[in-house]
Amino acid sequence: MRSSAARRRTGNGRPLSPEKRAQIIDAGKAEFLTHGFGAASVDDIAAQAGVSKMTVYRHFGSKELLFAGVIDALCRQIMSGDLERLLVLPPKVALPRFARRIMDITFAEETVELHRIVIAECRRFPELGRLFYRSGPQPCIDMLEQYLQRHRDAVRADHVSLRLLAEEFLDLVRGYPHMRALLGVAQAPSRREVAGRIAGAVRHVLG
């Protein structure tokens, strides 16, 4: 059976190519991460993808929709099954490993730059901000909340809202180093700082 992507068709009935869509997304990612949204050129994206400008618009309709497609593809790549696989382990093992993976994702150069672009553009294009949140932070919070629910006996008894506890855990892991990275005033935290932040976040959750 053909995939839903392969069955998608243009207005004139011609099927859209999943391979060309992937080429366009890769070229769009490179263009947006290099130049930002405003200065990105659809002509240059088409040239890098080896397709016509019309083909880009047949797949995405507009530069905004292409940017949304790039965000979605990057977030799906970042949120691949790694995190879910960690959350089958006992809390004392799973939480530090989960936190370290979150730190690796959060401070990756590509993630930081994407975050900056989304913040810069979400006022003009609010859907980009919503898409970024739904594709990245929200699934992390959801996964962690569900994990804490499954291990309720190991979690601090005085914390009623497990969702809030999941959010606090992620906040403690990222903290101000994330803001400094976004602002370009500091590099990613050192291994020692990362280890300290993770230990503190785990203590906060498990008591």
Secondary structure as UniProt FT lines:
FT   HELIX           4..7
FT   TURN            11..12
FT   HELIX           18..35
FT   TURN            36..39
FT   HELIX           42..49
FT   HELIX           53..60
FT   HELIX           63..78
FT   HELIX           82..86
FT   TURN            87..88
FT   HELIX           91..106
FT   HELIX           109..121
FT   TURN            122..124
FT   HELIX           126..135
FT   HELIX           137..150
FT   HELIX           152..154
FT   TURN            157..158
FT   HELIX           162..183
FT   HELIX           191..206
//
